[in-house]
Amino acid sequence: MGPAHSERTRTAVRPEIQALRAVAVGAVVLHHGWPAVAPAGYMGVDVFFVVSGFLITGLLLRDVARTGRMHLGDFYLRRARRILPAAIAVLAAVSVATLLLVPQRMWGSWFREFIASALYYQNWLLLADSQNPARGDLRSSPVQHFWSLSVEEQFYLAWPLLLILGLWIATRWRANRVVALTVVLGSVTAASFVYSIAATAADHNVAYFSTLTRAWEFGVGGLLALLAVSPLAGRHRLRSAVSWVGLALIFVPIVTFRMPEAFPGLIVGLPVVGTLAVIWAGMPQAAWSPARVAGLRPVQWLGDVSYSLYLWHWPIFMFVPYLTGMPSPAWLMAILVAVAITVAGLSKRYIEDPFRRSGHVLNRRPVLLLGGLTMAIALVVGIGAVAHGVAEERRLACAVRDDG
């Protein structure tokens, strides 16, 4: 697998990808804080999906190139260390805040989503709710944004198995590995894209939340990691132009698209292709290259904390009105964004990083790590189940009293 992808995927931290993460999370935060400014800021999620597909595929292929096989246990352990600690912290925090601040009549619907988020099937729960007339309005909860994390987790589970299938086909029929993998991954990606277009026309809620309609976004990122070569490594002007075009394809729909009922559909192809273009272009060194802005320390830092910021910003936005008793005006939203960025920085440093350091004791004892994370998830699920049960009992009691 070596030369075909090594130059474009070998670096552990790529500045252009950090910049894309900063753009993606910035779009989502703007959309949640000031939807008129970024009416389609939810497209930032699509940028994340493409980046994840590129990075995860490259990581797995490098593992095969280095050792001759795919180490799924190590892969899933790394994913758990990367994703679960901060997510569990957010779920625990919103559970406590809900019990303290939110009327008990809302516990039932909120805690069922907390459980779905902890077990990473939130997207399927929201999809099912969108088909239920009683829940079709999809009222926001402080963990509604976990739907995209659920999609990513499901991708992490399924994608390595497709790579293994492609490698097995190459070995079984003595085919070229790149060709076999391209056929397998390309077929799944194409099927998902076709289904996404059809589902958008039939029911945009299904198309929005389904893992099957979003898989192609990961897939095209994975195909770029598989097929990208760098014959143009020195063509800085061309790569700069491609990078600018890619950024335009991301930014323009985010600030202009105002037809959510037609999303994802074909329009999602703009940020997807734009993300691919920026990744392919890398960090060209022409005088007018966007790399000069992408490489700025604040941009890189924002990309570094993007995961924590994505996790924390929405609960902060959601709970403050329960404290103030009114919707947050624009000036307060600006303060809340600053608070969310600060919390994200602290979360990155004190929650994410300790679990990711190679010298950490939990890295040397994966059973201890996984056991602790499993217990934490079980605790969140248990609290959610109890609170949901209390809310349901109260609802039934009120119904019986009203009937009487």
C-alpha positions in Angstrom: 0.0 0.0 0.0 3.1 2.2 0.5 3.7 4.9 -2.2 0.2 5.3 -3.3 -0.9 7.0 -0.1 2.1 7.4 2.3 3.1 11.0 1.4 -0.4 12.3 1.8 -1.4 10.5 5.0 1.8 9.8 7.0 1.9 13.0 9.1 0.3 12.6 12.5 -0.9 16.2 12.6 -1.7 17.9 9.3 -2.2 21.7 9.6 -4.7 21.8 6.7 -6.8 19.2 8.5 -6.6 21.1 11.8 -7.8 24.2 9.9 -10.7 22.2 8.4 -11.7 21.1 11.9 -11.6 24.7 13.0 -13.9 25.7 10.1 -16.2 22.8 10.7 -16.7 23.5 14.4 -16.9 27.2 13.8 -19.7 26.7 11.3 -21.7 24.5 13.7 -21.2 26.9 16.7 -22.2 29.9 14.5 -25.3 28.1 13.3 -26.4 27.2 16.8 -25.6 30.7 18.2 -26.6 32.9 15.3 -28.5 30.8 12.7 -29.1 33.9 10.5 -25.3 34.3 10.1 -24.7 30.6 9.1 -28.1 29.2 8.1 -26.4 26.0 6.9 -23.7 25.8 9.5 -24.8 22.2 10.1 -22.7 21.4 7.0 -19.7 21.6 9.3 -20.6 18.1 10.3 -20.1 16.9 6.7 -16.6 18.4 6.8 -15.9 16.3 9.9 -17.2 13.2 8.2 -14.9 13.5 5.2 -11.9 14.3 7.4 -12.7 11.2 9.6 -13.0 9.0 6.5 -9.6 10.2 5.2 -7.8 9.9 8.5 -9.2 6.6 9.7 -8.6 4.9 6.3 -5.1 6.2 6.2 -4.4 5.0 9.7 -5.7 1.5 9.0 -3.8 1.2 5.7 -0.6 2.3 7.4 -1.1 -0.4 9.9 -1.4 -3.0 7.1 1.6 -1.6 5.3 3.7 -1.7 8.5 2.7 -5.0 9.9 1.0 -6.9 7.1 -2.3 -7.1 9.0 -4.9 -4.9 10.6 -4.9 -4.8 14.4 -8.6 -4.1 15.2 -8.1 -4.4 19.0 -5.5 -1.6 19.0 -7.6 0.5 16.6 -10.7 0.3 18.7 -8.8 1.0 21.9 -7.3 4.1 20.3 -10.8 5.2 19.3 -12.1 4.6 22.8 -9.3 6.7 24.3 -9.9 9.4 21.8 -13.7 9.7 22.0 -15.2 8.3 25.1 -13.6 10.2 28.0 -14.8 13.7 26.9 -18.2 12.3 25.7 -18.8 10.6 29.0 -17.9 13.8 30.9 -20.4 15.8 28.9 -23.2 13.2 29.4 -22.5 13.1 33.1 -22.6 16.9 33.3 -25.8 17.3 31.3 -27.4 14.5 33.4 -26.7 16.4 36.6 -27.7 19.7 35.1 -31.0 18.3 33.9 -31.8 16.9 37.4 -31.0 20.3 39.0 -32.4 22.8 36.4 -35.0 21.2 34.1 -38.7 20.6 35.0 -39.4 17.0 35.7 -41.9 16.7 32.9 -39.0 17.0 30.4 -36.8 14.3 32.0 -38.4 11.4 30.1 -37.7 12.7 26.6 -34.3 14.1 27.5 -32.9 11.1 29.4 -34.0 8.7 26.6 -31.7 10.7 24.4 -28.9 10.7 27.0 -29.1 6.9 27.0 -29.1 6.8 23.2 -26.1 9.1 23.1 -24.2 7.1 25.6 -24.8 3.9 23.5 -24.2 5.7 20.2 -27.5 5.1 18.5 -28.8 8.7 18.9 -29.1 9.2 15.2 -31.4 6.2 14.8 -33.5 7.4 17.8 -33.9 10.8 16.2 -34.7 9.2 12.8 -37.4 7.1 14.5 -38.8 10.1 16.3 -39.0 12.0 13.0 -41.4 9.3 11.8 -43.6 9.5 14.9 -46.3 12.2 14.7 -46.1 12.6 18.5 -42.4 13.4 18.3 -42.1 14.6 14.8 -41.1 18.2 15.8 -37.8 16.9 17.2 -37.5 19.4 20.0 -34.0 20.1 20.9 -32.2 18.4 23.8 -28.7 19.2 25.2 -27.4 16.0 23.5 -29.1 16.2 20.2 -25.8 17.0 18.5 -24.6 13.5 19.6 -26.4 12.1 16.5 -23.3 12.9 14.4 -21.0 11.2 16.9 -23.2 8.1 16.8 -22.8 8.1 13.0 -19.0 8.3 13.4 -18.9 5.5 15.9 -20.9 3.3 13.7 -18.5 4.1 10.9 -15.5 3.1 13.1 -17.2 -0.2 13.7 -18.0 -1.0 10.0 -15.3 0.6 7.9 -12.4 -1.6 9.1 -14.4 -4.7 8.2 -14.9 -3.4 4.7 -11.1 -2.9 4.4 -10.5 -6.4 5.7 -13.0 -7.7 3.0 -11.1 -5.8 0.3 -7.7 -7.2 1.5 -9.2 -10.7 1.7 -10.4 -10.4 -1.9 -7.0 -9.2 -3.1 -5.3 -12.2 -1.4 -7.9 -14.7 -2.4 -7.8 -13.8 -6.1 -4.3 -12.5 -6.2 -5.5 -9.1 -7.2 -3.8 -5.7 -6.7 -4.7 -4.5 -3.2 -5.4 -0.9 -4.2 -7.7 -2.1 -7.0 -9.6 -4.6 -4.7 -10.0 -2.0 -2.0 -11.1 0.6 -4.5 -13.8 -1.7 -5.8 -15.1 -2.6 -2.4 -15.0 0.9 -0.9 -16.1 2.5 -4.1 -19.1 0.3 -4.4 -20.3 1.0 -0.8 -19.7 4.7 -1.3 -21.6 4.9 -4.6 -24.5 2.9 -3.1 -24.7 5.2 -0.1 -24.6 8.3 -2.3 -27.5 7.0 -4.5 -29.5 6.1 -1.4 -28.9 9.6 0.1 -30.2 11.3 -3.0 -33.3 9.1 -3.1 -33.9 9.4 0.6 -33.7 13.2 0.5 -36.4 13.3 -2.1 -38.6 10.9 0.0 -38.0 12.1 3.5 -35.1 14.5 4.3 -35.2 13.6 8.0 -34.3 10.0 7.1 -31.6 11.2 4.8 -30.2 13.6 7.5 -29.9 11.1 10.3 -29.3 7.7 8.7 -25.9 6.2 8.8 -26.5 4.6 5.5 -27.1 8.0 3.7 -24.0 9.5 5.3 -21.6 6.6 4.8 -20.5 8.0 1.3 -19.1 11.1 2.9 -16.7 9.0 5.0 -16.2 6.8 1.9 -14.9 9.6 -0.4 -12.5 10.6 2.3 -11.3 7.0 2.6 -10.9 6.7 -1.2 -8.8 9.9 -1.2 -6.5 8.3 1.4 -6.3 5.2 -0.6 -5.7 6.7 -4.1 -4.1 10.1 -3.5 -0.6 10.4 -4.9 1.4 13.6 -5.0 2.9 14.2 -8.5 2.0 17.9 -8.0 3.9 18.2 -4.7 5.9 21.2 -6.0 3.0 22.9 -7.9 2.3 25.4 -5.2 0.2 27.8 -7.3 -2.1 25.1 -8.6 -2.5 23.6 -5.2 -3.2 27.1 -3.7 -5.9 27.6 -6.3 -7.5 24.2 -5.5 -7.4 25.0 -1.8 -9.1 28.4 -2.3 -11.8 26.7 -4.5 -12.3 24.1 -1.8 -12.7 26.6 0.9 -15.2 28.5 -1.2 -17.2 25.3 -1.8 -17.4 25.0 2.0 -18.1 28.6 3.0 -20.5 29.7 0.4 -23.3 27.1 1.0 -22.8 27.5 4.8 -23.8 31.2 4.7 -26.3 31.1 1.7 -28.2 27.8 1.7 -31.6 28.2 3.3 -33.5 25.0 2.2 -33.0 22.4 5.0 -35.8 20.3 3.6 -33.6 19.7 0.5 -30.6 18.6 2.6 -28.5 16.6 2.4 -29.4 15.9 -1.3 -27.0 17.1 -4.0 -26.1 20.3 -2.1 -24.0 18.4 0.4 -21.6 17.6 -2.4 -20.3 21.2 -2.2 -18.7 21.0 1.3 -17.7 17.4 0.7 -15.8 18.2 -2.6 -14.4 21.3 -0.9 -13.1 19.3 2.0 -11.5 16.8 -0.4 -9.9 19.6 -2.4 -8.4 21.2 0.8 -7.0 17.9 2.0 -5.5 17.1 -1.5 -3.9 20.5 -1.8 -2.2 20.3 1.6 -0.3 23.4 2.7 1.0 25.0 -0.5 3.6 27.7 -0.1 2.5 30.2 -2.7 2.5 33.8 -1.4 -1.3 33.9 -1.7 -2.0 30.5 -0.4 -4.7 30.0 2.3 -2.0 28.0 4.2 -0.8 31.3 5.7 -4.1 31.7 7.5 -4.7 28.0 8.1 -1.3 27.8 9.8 -2.0 30.5 12.3 -1.7 29.4 15.9 -5.3 30.3 16.9 -6.7 28.4 13.9 -4.6 25.4 14.7 -5.6 25.6 18.4 -9.3 25.8 17.5 -8.9 22.7 15.3 -7.1 20.9 18.2 -10.0 21.6 20.6 -12.8 21.1 18.0 -14.0 17.8 19.4 -14.4 19.2 22.9 -15.9 22.4 21.6 -18.5 20.5 19.5 -19.4 18.4 22.6 -19.7 21.2 25.1 -21.1 24.2 23.3 -24.6 23.0 22.7 -25.3 21.9 26.3 -24.0 25.3 27.5 -26.3 27.1 25.0 -29.3 24.9 26.0 -29.0 25.2 29.8 -28.4 28.9 30.2 -32.0 29.9 29.4 -33.1 27.7 32.3 -31.0 29.8 34.5 -31.9 33.2 33.1 -35.5 32.4 32.3 -35.4 33.8 28.8 -33.8 33.0 25.4 -30.2 34.2 25.2 -29.8 37.5 23.3 -26.9 38.0 20.9 -24.6 39.6 23.4 -25.1 36.8 25.8 -24.5 34.2 23.1 -21.1 35.9 22.4 -20.3 35.4 26.1 -21.5 31.8 25.9 -19.3 31.1 22.9 -16.3 32.4 24.9 -17.3 30.2 27.8 -17.7 27.2 25.5 -14.2 27.7 24.0 -12.7 28.0 27.5 -14.4 24.8 28.7 -13.3 23.1 25.5 -9.7 24.1 26.1 -9.9 22.7 29.7 -11.6 19.6 28.5 -8.9 19.0 25.9 -6.1 19.5 28.4 -7.5 17.7 31.5 -9.9 15.1 30.0 -8.9 14.2 26.4 -5.1 14.5 26.6 -4.4 12.4 29.7 -6.1 9.4 28.1 -4.2 9.9 24.8 -0.7 10.1 26.2 1.3 7.0 25.4 2.9 6.9 28.8 -0.4 7.0 30.7 -0.9 4.0 32.9 -4.3 3.3 31.3 -2.7 2.9 27.9 -0.6 0.1 29.3 -3.6 -1.6 30.8 -6.3 -1.6 28.2 -8.6 -3.8 30.3 -8.5 -1.2 33.1 -9.3 1.6 30.6 -12.1 -0.2 28.9 -13.5 -1.4 32.2 -13.5 2.1 33.6 -15.1 3.6 30.5 -17.8 0.9 30.4 -18.6 1.5 34.1 -18.9 5.2 33.4 -21.2 4.6 30.4 -23.3 2.2 32.5 -23.6 4.8 35.2 -24.9 7.4 32.8 -27.3 4.9 31.3 -28.5 3.8 34.8 -29.1 7.4 35.9 -30.9 8.0 32.6 -33.1 4.9 33.0 -34.1 5.9 36.6 -34.9 9.5 35.6 -36.8 8.4 32.6 -38.8 6.0 34.7 -39.6 8.7 37.3 -40.7 11.0 34.5 -42.9 8.3 33.0 -44.5 7.5 36.4 -45.2 11.2 36.9 -46.7 11.5 33.4 -49.0 8.5 33.9 -50.0 9.7 37.3 -51.0 13.1 35.9 -52.9 11.3 33.0 -54.8 9.2 35.5 -55.6 12.3 37.7 -56.8 14.2 34.6 -59.0 11.3 33.5 -60.5 11.1 37.0 
